[in-house]
Amino acid sequence: MTEKEVFDKIANLLSERFDVEQSSITMDTDFQNDLQADSIDMVEFELELEDDFGEEMPDEEAAQIKTVGQAVKYITAHQQ
């Protein structure tokens, strides 16, 4: 998948999960500051990403992902 395809898929997931307009999500969207995601939200979102992209994300690495752009770059770099 291209970075754009990964972004679109993540933006769609976030739009559904956090009830926000998909068009308002950018690469700079911060999960906690912009979407008010708490730690439970983040774990659930991480599991969703793993299911949707087929890539297991170590907890230490997932904890470092704070923005949509970081998630996109991580998934793009770790695609099989």
VEXMARTOR-232588 format. One record per atom (N, C-alpha, C): x, y, z; chain; atom name. Coordinates in nm, 2 decimals. Last residue first. Example, Ala and Ser with C-alpha at 12.3 -4.5 7.8 and 13.67 -1.06 7.14 Angstrom:
! residues 2
((1.28, -0.22, 0.71), A, N)
((1.37, -0.11, 0.71), A, CA)
((1.29, 0.00, 0.79), A, C)
((1.32, -0.57, 0.78), A, N)
((1.23, -0.45, 0.78), A, CA)
((1.32, -0.33, 0.78), A, C)
***
This chain:
! residues 80
((0.46, -0.59, 0.47), A, N)
((0.52, -0.71, 0.42), A, CA)
((0.50, -0.72, 0.27), A, C)
((0.54, -0.28, 0.63), A, N)
((0.45, -0.37, 0.54), A, CA)
((0.53, -0.48, 0.49), A, C)
((0.67, -0.10, 0.78), A, N)
((0.67, -0.24, 0.82), A, CA)
((0.58, -0.33, 0.74), A, C)
((0.65, 0.15, 0.67), A, N)
((0.78, 0.10, 0.68), A, CA)
((0.78, -0.05, 0.71), A, C)
((0.37, 0.19, 0.69), A, N)
((0.43, 0.19, 0.56), A, CA)
((0.57, 0.12, 0.56), A, C)
((0.35, 0.20, 0.97), A, N)
((0.28, 0.09, 0.89), A, CA)
((0.35, 0.08, 0.76), A, C)
((0.50, 0.43, 1.03), A, N)
((0.53, 0.31, 1.09), A, CA)
((0.48, 0.19, 1.00), A, C)
((0.37, 0.63, 0.88), A, N)
((0.51, 0.60, 0.85), A, CA)
((0.55, 0.47, 0.91), A, C)
((0.12, 0.63, 1.01), A, N)
((0.13, 0.60, 0.87), A, CA)
((0.27, 0.56, 0.83), A, C)
((0.19, 0.70, 1.27), A, N)
((0.13, 0.57, 1.25), A, CA)
((0.14, 0.53, 1.10), A, C)
((0.29, 0.96, 1.22), A, N)
((0.38, 0.86, 1.28), A, CA)
((0.32, 0.72, 1.26), A, C)
((0.05, 1.08, 1.13), A, N)
((0.17, 1.07, 1.04), A, CA)
((0.27, 0.97, 1.09), A, C)
((-0.11, 1.08, 1.36), A, N)
((-0.15, 1.00, 1.25), A, CA)
((-0.03, 0.98, 1.15), A, C)
((0.10, 1.07, 1.66), A, N)
((0.03, 1.14, 1.55), A, CA)
((-0.01, 1.04, 1.44), A, C)
((0.24, 0.90, 1.83), A, N)
((0.15, 1.01, 1.89), A, CA)
((0.06, 1.08, 1.78), A, C)
((0.40, 0.62, 1.91), A, N)
((0.32, 0.68, 1.80), A, CA)
((0.22, 0.78, 1.86), A, C)
((0.52, 0.50, 2.12), A, N)
((0.59, 0.61, 2.07), A, CA)
((0.51, 0.68, 1.96), A, C)
((0.37, 0.27, 2.17), A, N)
((0.36, 0.38, 2.27), A, CA)
((0.43, 0.51, 2.22), A, C)
((0.45, 0.10, 1.97), A, N)
((0.31, 0.16, 1.96), A, CA)
((0.30, 0.28, 2.06), A, C)
((0.69, 0.02, 2.07), A, N)
((0.69, 0.10, 1.95), A, CA)
((0.56, 0.17, 1.94), A, C)
((0.61, -0.13, 2.30), A, N)
((0.71, -0.02, 2.31), A, CA)
((0.70, 0.08, 2.19), A, C)
((0.44, -0.33, 2.18), A, N)
((0.39, -0.22, 2.27), A, CA)
((0.48, -0.10, 2.29), A, C)
((0.49, -0.40, 1.84), A, N)
((0.53, -0.41, 1.97), A, CA)
((0.48, -0.30, 2.06), A, C)
((0.24, -0.49, 1.62), A, N)
((0.31, -0.37, 1.67), A, CA)
((0.36, -0.39, 1.81), A, C)
((0.18, -0.69, 1.35), A, N)
((0.18, -0.68, 1.49), A, CA)
((0.28, -0.57, 1.53), A, C)
((-0.01, -0.65, 1.07), A, N)
((0.13, -0.62, 1.12), A, CA)
((0.12, -0.61, 1.27), A, C)
((-0.24, -0.63, 0.93), A, N)
((-0.18, -0.76, 0.94), A, CA)
((-0.03, -0.75, 0.99), A, C)
((-0.40, -0.41, 0.91), A, N)
((-0.28, -0.41, 0.83), A, CA)
((-0.20, -0.54, 0.84), A, C)
((-0.62, -0.47, 1.07), A, N)
((-0.65, -0.42, 0.94), A, CA)
((-0.52, -0.43, 0.85), A, C)
((-0.51, -0.56, 1.31), A, N)
((-0.60, -0.65, 1.24), A, CA)
((-0.61, -0.60, 1.09), A, C)
((-0.35, -0.34, 1.38), A, N)
((-0.29, -0.48, 1.37), A, CA)
((-0.38, -0.57, 1.28), A, C)
((-0.55, -0.15, 1.41), A, N)
((-0.44, -0.13, 1.31), A, CA)
((-0.38, -0.27, 1.28), A, C)
((-0.68, -0.25, 1.63), A, N)
((-0.75, -0.24, 1.50), A, CA)
((-0.65, -0.23, 1.39), A, C)
((-0.49, -0.23, 1.83), A, N)
((-0.54, -0.37, 1.79), A, CA)
((-0.61, -0.36, 1.65), A, C)
((-0.47, 0.05, 1.84), A, N)
((-0.35, -0.03, 1.80), A, CA)
((-0.39, -0.17, 1.75), A, C)
((-0.72, 0.11, 1.94), A, N)
((-0.68, 0.15, 1.80), A, CA)
((-0.56, 0.07, 1.75), A, C)
((-0.70, 0.00, 2.19), A, N)
((-0.80, -0.05, 2.10), A, CA)
((-0.77, -0.02, 1.96), A, C)
((-0.50, 0.16, 2.29), A, N)
((-0.48, 0.02, 2.28), A, CA)
((-0.58, -0.05, 2.18), A, C)
((-0.62, 0.41, 2.28), A, N)
((-0.50, 0.39, 2.20), A, CA)
((-0.47, 0.24, 2.19), A, C)
((-0.84, 0.39, 2.45), A, N)
((-0.86, 0.41, 2.31), A, CA)
((-0.74, 0.38, 2.23), A, C)
((-0.69, 0.36, 2.69), A, N)
((-0.77, 0.25, 2.64), A, CA)
((-0.80, 0.26, 2.49), A, C)
((-0.57, 0.61, 2.71), A, N)
((-0.48, 0.49, 2.69), A, CA)
((-0.56, 0.37, 2.64), A, C)
((-0.77, 0.84, 2.51), A, N)
((-0.71, 0.80, 2.63), A, CA)
((-0.63, 0.67, 2.61), A, C)
((-0.80, 1.10, 2.28), A, N)
((-0.79, 0.95, 2.30), A, CA)
((-0.72, 0.93, 2.43), A, C)
((-0.86, 1.35, 2.18), A, N)
((-0.89, 1.32, 2.32), A, CA)
((-0.89, 1.17, 2.34), A, C)
((-0.78, 1.43, 1.93), A, N)
((-0.89, 1.34, 1.93), A, CA)
((-0.94, 1.30, 2.08), A, C)
((-0.57, 1.61, 1.99), A, N)
((-0.68, 1.65, 1.89), A, CA)
((-0.80, 1.56, 1.90), A, C)
((-0.42, 1.49, 2.19), A, N)
((-0.46, 1.64, 2.20), A, CA)
((-0.57, 1.67, 2.11), A, C)
((-0.40, 1.21, 2.12), A, N)
((-0.45, 1.26, 2.25), A, CA)
((-0.49, 1.40, 2.25), A, C)
((-0.33, 1.21, 1.85), A, N)
((-0.43, 1.12, 1.90), A, CA)
((-0.49, 1.17, 2.03), A, C)
((-0.30, 1.48, 1.63), A, N)
((-0.24, 1.41, 1.75), A, CA)
((-0.35, 1.33, 1.82), A, C)
((-0.25, 1.53, 1.29), A, N)
((-0.35, 1.50, 1.40), A, CA)
((-0.29, 1.42, 1.51), A, C)
((-0.08, 1.55, 1.08), A, N)
((-0.04, 1.61, 1.21), A, CA)
((-0.14, 1.59, 1.32), A, C)
((-0.20, 1.44, 0.87), A, N)
((-0.09, 1.37, 0.92), A, CA)
((-0.04, 1.43, 1.05), A, C)
((-0.55, 1.50, 0.96), A, N)
((-0.43, 1.52, 0.88), A, CA)
((-0.32, 1.44, 0.93), A, C)
((-0.90, 1.51, 0.96), A, N)
((-0.78, 1.43, 1.00), A, CA)
((-0.67, 1.46, 0.90), A, C)
((-1.12, 1.62, 0.85), A, N)
((-1.05, 1.70, 0.95), A, CA)
((-0.92, 1.63, 1.00), A, C)
((-1.23, 1.43, 0.68), A, N)
((-1.16, 1.54, 0.62), A, CA)
((-1.08, 1.63, 0.72), A, C)
((-1.38, 1.28, 0.86), A, N)
((-1.25, 1.22, 0.80), A, CA)
((-1.17, 1.33, 0.74), A, C)
((-1.51, 1.42, 1.15), A, N)
((-1.51, 1.42, 1.00), A, CA)
((-1.37, 1.37, 0.95), A, C)
((-1.54, 1.19, 1.42), A, N)
((-1.50, 1.31, 1.37), A, CA)
((-1.50, 1.30, 1.21), A, C)
((-1.57, 0.96, 1.60), A, N)
((-1.69, 1.04, 1.55), A, CA)
((-1.64, 1.18, 1.51), A, C)
((-1.38, 0.79, 1.66), A, N)
((-1.38, 0.91, 1.74), A, CA)
((-1.49, 1.00, 1.69), A, C)
((-1.42, 0.57, 1.48), A, N)
((-1.39, 0.55, 1.62), A, CA)
((-1.42, 0.67, 1.71), A, C)
((-1.45, 0.69, 1.23), A, N)
((-1.55, 0.60, 1.28), A, CA)
((-1.54, 0.59, 1.44), A, C)
((-1.21, 0.83, 1.20), A, N)
((-1.34, 0.90, 1.18), A, CA)
((-1.45, 0.82, 1.25), A, C)
((-1.02, 0.63, 1.23), A, N)
((-1.03, 0.73, 1.33), A, CA)
((-1.17, 0.80, 1.32), A, C)
((-1.07, 0.48, 0.99), A, N)
((-1.08, 0.42, 1.12), A, CA)
((-1.10, 0.52, 1.23), A, C)
((-1.01, 0.69, 0.80), A, N)
((-1.14, 0.63, 0.80), A, CA)
((-1.17, 0.56, 0.94), A, C)
((-0.74, 0.73, 0.85), A, N)
((-0.83, 0.84, 0.87), A, CA)
((-0.98, 0.79, 0.88), A, C)
((-0.64, 0.47, 0.78), A, N)
((-0.63, 0.52, 0.92), A, CA)
((-0.73, 0.63, 0.94), A, C)
((-0.69, 0.49, 0.50), A, N)
((-0.75, 0.38, 0.58), A, CA)
((-0.75, 0.42, 0.73), A, C)
((-0.54, 0.71, 0.42), A, N)
((-0.69, 0.71, 0.40), A, CA)
((-0.76, 0.60, 0.49), A, C)
((-0.28, 0.62, 0.49), A, N)
((-0.34, 0.74, 0.55), A, CA)
((-0.49, 0.73, 0.54), A, C)
((-0.25, 0.41, 0.31), A, N)
((-0.25, 0.38, 0.45), A, CA)
((-0.31, 0.50, 0.53), A, C)
((-0.27, 0.55, 0.07), A, N)
((-0.37, 0.45, 0.10), A, CA)
((-0.37, 0.42, 0.24), A, C)
((-0.04, 0.72, 0.10), A, N)
((-0.17, 0.78, 0.08), A, CA)
((-0.28, 0.68, 0.12), A, C)
((0.17, 0.53, 0.09), A, N)
((0.14, 0.61, 0.21), A, CA)
((0.01, 0.67, 0.21), A, C)
((0.04, 0.23, -0.06), A, N)
((0.11, 0.35, -0.06), A, CA)
((0.08, 0.43, 0.07), A, C)
((0.08, -0.12, 0.00), A, N)
((0.00, 0.00, 0.00), A, CA)
((0.09, 0.12, 0.00), A, C)
***
